[in-house]
Each structure stands twice: as structure tokens, then as C-alpha cells.
Amino acid sequence: MSVLLIAGSPSERSRSATLLAHVGQRLAAHRVHVETLNVRNLNALALLQAQFDHPDVVKAAQQVANATVIVVATPVYKAAYSGVLKVFLDLLPQTALQGKTVLPLATGGSPHHMLALDYALRPVLQALGAKQILSGIYATDAQVTHLPEGGGVLHPDVSNRVDVAVQTLLSEALHVRDAGFAPVRFEQVRLSV
């Protein structure tokens, strides 16, 4: 089984990327193959001009096709997911997520943007054919702290929600419930992203 982490922030240093990195680390601790796709690193002109045959777009679409599970993270801007994530998702085939389990993650300035996961991102993921969309994780900016030396720390509440989401992925999507993996607890883990 493989997991593709899609970082949908236009910023190199973002809270959504930090949240995504924590999920990735916890999955890797369970010996799950994890790859990361930073949408901001794809050729911007290819994304904006919908160049489906551009090598960056072809490679990214293949990463999506090869993954069993997709974890997509985005900052919330104006009650929706990021524009760079939008143009990337628009370039994927209509059935790009068919048969896949998806875990959506989002960060935003206040709790008022929490519904962006359900009302903005979830319909697009469904339209792309996702088999199962798990309950998303939303964190406010105050719940994801950047460290001066790089990486970040999650508020304990968010950290606990990440633990639950990872266990759900492992038990439901990756079918390792009976493989004898004990839950791994992470609290205030520093990550370099």
C-alpha cells in the first residue's frame, strides 16, 4: 500500500504542510510507503495553461494513479481551498481518485473556515471518484506552531485528531487492523518540512 501526501499550499513554509508532514511521519512509523507531492513545485505555466502533457503534470498524475491512499492538505483562503490545488485537481482525469481513500486536511485563520473541508474540497474529491473520504482534520493557525529552526508543533488536540485519522487509515483503508500494529502516540513532535 502506498500513500501520496499532496501539499496544496502555494507557500514553501505553511501550516498545512506541517500538518501534512505530521500525518506522513505517523504513517511512515507504521512502515507505510509515503510519497509527497508539493503542487507549488509543479510548473506554474503548465498548471495555468492546462498543459496535460507537460512532464510535471504527467508525473504528478501518475503519482496520484499509483497511490492507494491520498492525503491532501490545503490552507483555506476565502472559505475555499487554495487556487494552486484547484488548478492541479482540474488537470486530473475524472476518475483519478476512483477506488482510493482520501483524507482531507486544512488550516485556516479561524474556526469559521472549518466547513471549507465539507463544502468546498469534499465535493471535488467526490467528483474525482474517491471511494471513501474520511473525516477531515481542520486546524487553526494557532494550533500549528512554526519553529524558528524549521518544522512545527501541533496543538495536543490536533495531534490527537491526527492520531485518530492515521489509525482510521490503517484500519479501514490499508487493512492492517489485524496485522498487529500497536497505535503510536506522538505529542508535540518537531518536524522539518
RAMOUR-V927489 format. One record per residue. N is the residue number from 1. RES is the residue in one letter. PHI is phi in whole degrees, -180 to 180 (999 if undefined). OMEGA is omega in degrees with one decimal (NA if undefined). D_CENTER is the distance of its C-alpha to the mean C-alpha in whole Angstrom. Layout:
[[N | RES | PHI | OMEGA | D_CENTER] [N | RES | PHI | OMEGA | D_CENTER]]
//
This chain:
[[1 | M | 999 | 179.1 | 16] [2 | S | -133 | -179.5 | 14] [3 | V | -121 | 173.7 | 10] [4 | L | -107 | 175.8 | 8] [5 | L | -93 | 179.6 | 5] [6 | I | -106 | 177.9 | 5] [7 | A | -91 | -174.6 | 6] [8 | G | -102 | 178.6 | 8] [9 | S | -94 | 174.9 | 10] [10 | P | -76 | -177.4 | 14] [11 | S | -96 | 177.8 | 15] [12 | E | -67 | -179.9 | 15] [13 | R | -108 | -176.6 | 15] [14 | S | -137 | 178.2 | 13] [15 | R | -68 | 178.7 | 12] [16 | S | -66 | 176.4 | 8] [17 | A | -67 | 177.0 | 8] [18 | T | -65 | 177.3 | 10] [19 | L | -60 | 179.0 | 8] [20 | L | -62 | 179.9 | 5] [21 | A | -63 | 177.1 | 9] [22 | H | -63 | 177.0 | 10] [23 | V | -62 | 179.7 | 8] [24 | G | -61 | 179.9 | 9] [25 | Q | -64 | -178.6 | 12] [26 | R | -69 | 175.3 | 13] [27 | L | -67 | 178.9 | 12] [28 | A | -62 | 177.8 | 14] [29 | A | -64 | 177.2 | 17] [30 | H | -99 | 177.5 | 18] [31 | R | 60 | 174.9 | 18] [32 | V | -92 | 177.6 | 15] [33 | H | -71 | -176.3 | 15] [34 | V | -125 | 172.4 | 11] [35 | E | -121 | 178.6 | 11] [36 | T | -122 | 174.7 | 9] [37 | L | -121 | 175.5 | 9] [38 | N | -94 | -176.2 | 10] [39 | V | -59 | -178.8 | 11] [40 | R | -62 | -179.4 | 14] [41 | N | -86 | 177.3 | 15] [42 | L | -74 | -180.0 | 16] [43 | N | -60 | -175.0 | 20] [44 | A | -62 | 180.0 | 20] [45 | L | -63 | 178.4 | 23] [46 | A | -62 | 178.4 | 22] [47 | L | -66 | -175.4 | 19] [48 | L | -69 | -179.9 | 21] [49 | Q | -96 | 178.1 | 24] [50 | A | 52 | 178.8 | 22] [51 | Q | -86 | -176.4 | 24] [52 | F | -58 | -176.7 | 22] [53 | D | -95 | 177.9 | 24] [54 | H | -66 | -178.2 | 23] [55 | P | -53 | 177.9 | 22] [56 | D | -63 | -178.4 | 19] [57 | V | -69 | 178.9 | 18] [58 | V | -61 | -179.5 | 20] [59 | K | -64 | -179.8 | 18] [60 | A | -64 | 178.6 | 14] [61 | A | -63 | 177.8 | 15] [62 | Q | -69 | 176.2 | 17] [63 | Q | -61 | 177.6 | 14] [64 | V | -63 | -178.7 | 12] [65 | A | -62 | -176.6 | 15] [66 | N | -78 | -175.1 | 16] [67 | A | -81 | 174.0 | 13] [68 | T | -87 | -177.5 | 13] [69 | V | -127 | 176.4 | 10] [70 | I | -117 | 171.1 | 7] [71 | V | -116 | -176.0 | 3] [72 | V | -116 | -178.3 | 2] [73 | A | -122 | -179.2 | 3] [74 | T | -149 | 165.4 | 7] [75 | P | -77 | 176.6 | 11] [76 | V | -100 | 176.3 | 13] [77 | Y | -121 | 177.5 | 16] [78 | K | 50 | 175.4 | 19] [79 | A | 65 | 177.2 | 18] [80 | A | -147 | 178.0 | 15] [81 | Y | -75 | -172.3 | 12] [82 | S | -66 | 178.4 | 12] [83 | G | -65 | -179.6 | 15] [84 | V | -66 | 175.4 | 14] [85 | L | -69 | 179.3 | 11] [86 | K | -59 | -178.3 | 14] [87 | V | -67 | 177.0 | 16] [88 | F | -68 | -179.6 | 13] [89 | L | -61 | 177.7 | 13] [90 | D | -64 | -178.8 | 17] [91 | L | -87 | -180.0 | 17] [92 | L | -78 | 175.5 | 16] [93 | P | -60 | -177.1 | 19] [94 | Q | -57 | -178.6 | 19] [95 | T | -108 | -174.4 | 18] [96 | A | -59 | -177.8 | 15] [97 | L | -106 | -177.9 | 14] [98 | Q | -59 | 179.0 | 17] [99 | G | 80 | -176.7 | 17] [100 | K | -103 | 171.7 | 13] [101 | T | -98 | -176.1 | 12] [102 | V | -126 | 173.2 | 8] [103 | L | -115 | 178.2 | 6] [104 | P | -89 | 177.6 | 6] [105 | L | -128 | 176.6 | 5] [106 | A | -151 | 173.6 | 8] [107 | T | -130 | 179.3 | 11] [108 | G | -160 | -174.5 | 14] [109 | G | -68 | -177.9 | 18] [110 | S | -148 | 177.9 | 19] [111 | P | -64 | -177.8 | 19] [112 | H | -65 | -178.3 | 20] [113 | H | -95 | -177.4 | 17] [114 | M | -57 | -176.2 | 15] [115 | L | -71 | 176.7 | 16] [116 | A | -60 | 176.7 | 14] [117 | L | -61 | -175.6 | 12] [118 | D | -82 | -173.4 | 15] [119 | Y | -100 | 179.4 | 17] [120 | A | -114 | -173.8 | 15] [121 | L | -82 | -176.3 | 11] [122 | R | -56 | 179.2 | 12] [123 | P | -60 | 179.0 | 16] [124 | V | -69 | 178.3 | 14] [125 | L | -63 | 176.5 | 12] [126 | Q | -66 | 179.9 | 15] [127 | A | -64 | 178.2 | 17] [128 | L | -86 | 171.2 | 15] [129 | G | 88 | -179.6 | 17] [130 | A | -54 | 179.4 | 14] [131 | K | -69 | -177.6 | 16] [132 | Q | -146 | 174.5 | 14] [133 | I | -112 | -178.2 | 12] [134 | L | -74 | 175.0 | 12] [135 | S | -59 | -176.6 | 12] [136 | G | -77 | 175.5 | 10] [137 | I | -117 | 175.8 | 10] [138 | Y | -117 | 177.4 | 11] [139 | A | -131 | 174.9 | 13] [140 | T | -79 | 178.2 | 16] [141 | D | -57 | -179.6 | 16] [142 | A | -70 | -177.9 | 19] [143 | Q | -93 | 177.6 | 17] [144 | V | -129 | -175.1 | 15] [145 | T | -101 | 173.8 | 18] [146 | H | -79 | 176.8 | 18] [147 | L | -98 | -178.8 | 21] [148 | P | -57 | -178.5 | 23] [149 | E | -84 | -179.8 | 23] [150 | G | 108 | -177.8 | 19] [151 | G | 77 | -178.9 | 16] [152 | G | -167 | -178.6 | 16] [153 | V | -123 | 177.2 | 17] [154 | L | -96 | 171.7 | 15] [155 | H | -59 | -178.1 | 18] [156 | P | -53 | 178.6 | 19] [157 | D | -63 | 179.1 | 18] [158 | V | -67 | 178.2 | 15] [159 | S | -58 | 177.8 | 15] [160 | N | -65 | 178.3 | 17] [161 | R | -66 | 175.4 | 14] [162 | V | -65 | 177.4 | 12] [163 | D | -57 | -179.6 | 14] [164 | V | -63 | -179.3 | 15] [165 | A | -63 | 179.4 | 12] [166 | V | -66 | 177.4 | 12] [167 | Q | -63 | 177.0 | 15] [168 | T | -64 | 176.6 | 15] [169 | L | -59 | -177.5 | 13] [170 | L | -66 | -176.3 | 15] [171 | S | -84 | -175.6 | 18] [172 | E | -92 | -173.1 | 17] [173 | A | -84 | -175.2 | 15] [174 | L | -101 | 174.8 | 16] [175 | H | 52 | 177.6 | 20] [176 | V | -113 | -179.4 | 21] [177 | R | -54 | -176.8 | 22] [178 | D | -94 | -177.8 | 25] [179 | A | -85 | 175.2 | 25] [180 | G | 85 | 178.6 | 26] [181 | F | -78 | 175.7 | 23] [182 | A | -86 | 177.2 | 23] [183 | P | -58 | 177.7 | 21] [184 | V | -105 | 179.9 | 20] [185 | R | -101 | 177.1 | 20] [186 | F | -128 | 176.8 | 18] [187 | E | -136 | 176.6 | 20] [188 | Q | 51 | -179.2 | 19] [189 | V | -81 | 177.2 | 18] [190 | R | -92 | 179.7 | 18] [191 | L | -126 | 170.6 | 16] [192 | S | -99 | 177.7 | 16] [193 | V | -123 | NA | 14]]
//
